[in-house]
């Protein structure tokens, strides 16, 4: 076997490491050109995917289109299965189910002629991001995912200590779903993630559900980002002049601010290096990382008149209201859609960031009588916030404060010292 392989290697001369690769993996084609890299093939083999013919890595949009990529129709509401809930709850998919599914998926990717590999990251700050490698049977899927992930050098992914792996199988047999015991959305497929394995599987048209993909990526990347010193928050960014504003608000308020937001997506990483959006903003000309926020705005909806239009919060008050996320009689801990992250730990870390970096925080009532505030209203408040012209929030007690207390004590074992209404 070795002599037959060596006869193919007339030129160029290969290193001992490359020859050893051929000996260890005689079934992996060892050709040359853009579609081959022995290091890439080695890395893919380590992820269970043996390249059958060619692996195309980090192609540009035009190159993907030349390979047949098209813009896929956007979908929503596909089933998202996550194993390894960080909060200790039950998983949506068992360890055995995921292992069986992964085996089927890697076998499928190893059986087709060409695979497409795309490297990227969740988070635009290289210091606190989570590197991602996509392995796909479809250039269209890669085209879609490359519009979600931030670009990063392939070397950064190869040398990362804990990269995420996304397996995309658009052409796998529907029978695989039935065999594993999962439910798909008709012929559209599903999304499955395993936090322990740091891997994500997109079956069928799963890659077309951008919100589902982002939800799964947040679940996988959260532990990595937190371990690297990042604070993962379900917030948006507003920029006013030289000021960066961290905005926590209900969805209807967000919609009225949409044209002023850095990104419509909820999700930022706050670290000592600044604040970075989790996913691509769509504005390729904008900055990838912003300086630390000057102001944090927590927008609540309250028609009782207890919460004033605008009031300054201490870090402890901000953490308390952040943890509750009060909106018209309902509570949304940490204002978050991130179901796999501990809201209480986030609130503690949020308070620390406010203290350490002297970030001003304000409580804003998003209700103005029968109307609601807009993004323009928020921006007009910023100069007064910076000048500290708004009075501090002074709790009046009463039914609303008791609602906060009752909810938080029922949801969490105890309220940390320093938190206050």
N, C-alpha and C positions, 0 to 999 in steps of 0.2 A: 504493500500500500504506500509506504514512504517513497520507494523508488519511482512509482508511477506518478506521485504528486510532484516529486522533485524534477522530473523530466518536464513538467509544465512550467517550471520556474527558471527559464533560460535567462530572463532579464525582467526586472532588475535583480540585484543580489538582495536576498532577504536576511534579516537578522535571525539570531538563534531563537529569540522569543517568537518570531513569526513562524519559524519552522516547527517549533514545539506546538504552536496553535494548530498547525495542520495535522500533526500527529494525534493531538488530543481530540480534534473535531474533524475527522476525515470526510464527514458527510456535509460539511459546510463549504459551499463553493468559495474558492480563494481566487477571485478574479480581480481585475484592477478597474479604475475609472470612478466617476462620481458616485455610482450606485454601490460602491464597495468600500468598506473600511474594516480591516480585520479587528480593530479595536471595537468598532460598533457591533460587528457580528458577535464578538466575544461578550460584550455587554448584554446584547439581546438574548444570547444563549443563557446568560445568568438569570434572565427574567423568564426563562422557559420557552422562548421563541427562537427556533432554529431557522435561519434565513434559507428559504428554498432556492431562490434565484437572486433577487436584488433587493437591497434596502436603500430607499431614497431618503436622505436626511436633510431636514431644514430647507426644503425647497421654498422658493419665493412664490408669491401669489400667481405670477404668470407661469412659472414652471409647473405649479400644481394644476393650473388650467390646461396646460399642454398635456398633462397626464390624464385629463378627463374630469377634473374637479368642476363642480357646478355649485351654485348657491342653493343649499337645501331649504325647503320650506320649514319655517319655525314651528315647533310643537310646544305644548305645555301640558303639565299634569301627568307626566309619565310616572309610574311607580319608582320610588327611590328606596332601596334597601341598604341599610347601614349596619354593619357588624362592629361591635366594640364601642358601645356608647360610653363616653367619658364620664357620664354621670352615674354609672353603675346600674342603669336600667336594662331592661331586656333588649336584645338586638332584633332587628327586622329580618335577619338572615342568620342561619346557624353556621358554625365553623365548618361543618361537614358539607353543607350546601355550597358555601363559597368555594371551598377547596375543589369540589366536583365541577363547579362552574368554571373556575380558573383553569382547570385541566382541559376542559372542553375548548375553552377559548384559545389557550396557547397552542393546542393541537391544530386548531383551525388556522391560526396565523402561521403556523409552521408548514401548512399544507399548500398554501397559495403561492403563486409565482413571486409577487412583489409585495413588500410591506413599505409603509410610509412612516417615518419617524420625525417627530417634531419636538423640539426642546423649548421649554418655557418656564414660567414661574407664577405662583400666586403671590402677589405683592410686588410693588415696583421698586422697593428698596432692597438692594443686594445683601444688606447686612441682616435683615430680618424676614426674608422671603422663604418660600418653600419651593424648591426646584421640582420641575415636573418633566417627565419624558412620556410622550404619547407614541404608542405603537398601534398602527391602524392598517386595515385592509382597504381603506378608501381615501383617495386624495380629497374628496369632498368633505369628509369628516375632519381631516387635518385643517382644511381651509376654515371650517367653522370654529374649531378649537383655537386656532392661531389668532382669532379675533377676540378671544376671551383672555388667554394667557399673555403675560408680559414676555417680551423677547429676552432671551438670556443666552450666552455662549454655550455651545454644546460641551465645551471643556468644563464649564461651571457645573453642569449636570453630572458629568462623568466623575468629577472629583468631590461631589457633595456627599456628606456622610449619611444623609437619609432622604434621598429623592423619592418623590411619588411616581408611581407608574400607572398610566392610563392605557388600558387595552380597549381597542375599538373594533368590534366585529359586526359590520353591517350586513354581511352575507352569510352569517352562520345559520344553520338550520333551525327553524322555529321549534323543532322537536327538543332542542337542548333545554329550552325553558321548561317544558313539561317534565323532562327527565330530572331536572333539578328541583322541581316542585315550587317554582315561583310563578307569579302572575304578571303577564305583560299587558300593555294597553293595546289590545287588538293585534294588528301586525306591526305596531310601531316599536315594540321592544320595551326595555326597562333599563334602569341604572342601579348598579350594585357596588358598594364600597366596603372595604375592610380596613378599619383604622389600624389594627395590629399589623397587617401586611403592608400598609401604606400603598394600597392599590385600589384602582377604580376600574370597573368594567362597564362599558357602554354597548349594549346589545341592540341590534336592529337600528332604529332611528333615534336611539337614546341620545346621541350627540346633538340632535336638533333641539332638544329641550334645554335651552341655555340656563334657565332658572334652576332646573333640576341638577344640571351639571355643576353649577356654582355652589348649590347647597351641599352636594357631595364633596366638592373640593374644599369647602370650608371645614367640613367635618374631618377630612384627612389632614389638612394643612395646619389646623389649629394647634395641635400639640407641638409641631415643629416650630411654628412662629413664636409661640409662648416660650419654648425652650431657648430660643435665640434672643430673648429679651423684648419681644414685641407684645403689644397690648392689642388684641383683636376686638374691635368694637363695631357694632352695627350702627354706624353713623355715616353721614354725608359731609362733604366739604363745601363751604362757601368761601370765596375770596373777595375781600373788599379792600382795594388799595394794597397796602402792605400787610394787611391782617388776614390770617387764616382762621376761619371759624369752623368749629366742630359742631355739627347740628344733629341733635336727636329729636325726632318728630314723628307724629303719626303719618300714615301714608297719604291722607288727603292733604295735609299740609305740605308734604314733599312734592305732591303733584303741582301745587301752586307755586313751588319754587324751582320746578324742573329746569327752566331755561337759565337759571343762575348757578346751578350746581356744577361742580367739577365732573361728577359722574352721577348718573341716575341710580347706579347700583349701591345698595347698602353694604358697607364694609370698608374699613380702613385699618391700617396698622400704625399705632403710635409707639414710637421708641425714642431713645435719646438722640437719634439721627434726624428725627422729623416725623412727618405723617405721610403715609403712602397708601394710595388706593389698592384694594385687593385685586381688582381685575381691570383690564384695559378700559380706558375712558372713551375711546373713539376719537380723541383729539390728539393725533400723532405729533402735533406741533407744541403741545403743552408740556409742562414739566412732569417728570415721572415721580418726583418726591418733593413735598412741600416742607417748609420750615414748621417747627412746632406751633400748634394752635395758640392764638392769642386769647381767644374766647371760646368757651363751651356753652352752647345754648341747649337747654332741655325744655322742649315745648310740650306742655300738657294741655289737654282739653278739659275745661271745667266750667260749667254754666251756673254753678252755685254762687259764684262771687267770692269764694274763699281764697282761691289763688288769684293774686293780682295780675295786672297786665304784664308787668315786668318787675322782677325783684332780684337783687343780688343774693347769691348763695355762698355759704362757707363751703370748703371742701367736704366737710362731713355732711352738710345738707345736700350738696350735689350728689354725693354717693348714695344717700338715702332715696332721693327722688329718682336717680338713675336706676337703682335697684327695683323700685316699684313700677316706673314707667306708666303712670296713671293717665288713662284716656277715657273720658266720658263714662265713668263708672266701672271700667275694666282696667286690669293691670297687665302690663307686658314687661316682665323683668328684663332689665338692661335694654329696653326698647328693641329686643332682639328677636330675629327669626332664626338665630343660630342655635338650634335645639340641642347641639352636642357640646356646648361649652357652659361651664359652671358660672351662673350669673352672679352669685355671691362673691366668688373669687375675682370676677371681673370688676365688681363694684369696689372691692378693696384696692385692687391695682389702679383703678380709675382715680380713687381718692389720692393715692400716692403720687400719681402723675400730676394731678392738679397742684399738690403741695410742692413737689420737687421742682416743677418748672414754672410755678407761680402763674398758672393759667386761670384767668377770671372765669367764673361760672355764673349763669343767670337762668332763672326759671321764668318762662314766658307762657302766658295763657293764650293758646292758639285761637280761642273763641273771643270775638269782639261783638258782644250782643248777639245778633242774629247772623253776623258774618264771621269770617275767619281771616286770620292774618295771611299775608302773602310773602313771597321772598323779598319783594321790594320793601315791605314793612320791616322785615328783619334786618335788612342791610341799613335802613335808615336809623335803626336803633344802635348800631355798632359804635358810632362816634361817642354817644352818651355812655355806652357800656365801658368803653376805653377810658373815658373821663370819670368813671365811677359815679355818674350822676343819678343812678337809680338807687332807691333805698334798699336796705337788706330785707330779706324775707322774715317776717315776724309771725310765727304760727299763732293762730287764734284758738287752737283746740277745736272742740266740736266734733260733729259727726264725720266730716271728711278725714280729719286726722286719725280718728278711731278706725276708719275703714283701712287706711294705710297700715296702721299698726296691726290690725287683725289679719290682714292679708299676708304681710311679711312674716309674722310669727307662725302662720299656718303653712307658709311655703318654705321657710328656712328655720333651722334649729335655733338660731339666735341672731340678733342684730349686733354686729361688731361695735366695740367701743369707739366712740367718735362719730358714729352715724346719728343724725338727728333730723327730725321733721322741720 
